[in-house]
Amino acid sequence: MGVFRQVAEYLYIKKPDPNREKTQWMKYMHGINRISIFVFLFCLLVMLVRWVIIPLFK
């Protein structure tokens, strides 16, 4: 499985593989990865606003 496919599954862009093994620990790992990707994207958005958008209006 490729990295981009896994990220697409975390961001709910692509449906997960139904044949993949589902264990409790895998659910925890994927949940933590999903949270970290959302936090990273949120931080990128905040940085964009602070460094690009706000200086344009000053």
Sequence and secondary structure as in RCSB ss.txt:
>XXXX:A:sequence
MGVFRQVAEYLYIKKPDPNREKTQWMKYMHGINRISIFVFLFCLLVMLVRWVIIPLFK
>XXXX:A:secstr
  HHHHHHHHTTSS   TTS   HHHHHHHHHHHHHHHHHHHHHHHHHIIIIIHHHH 
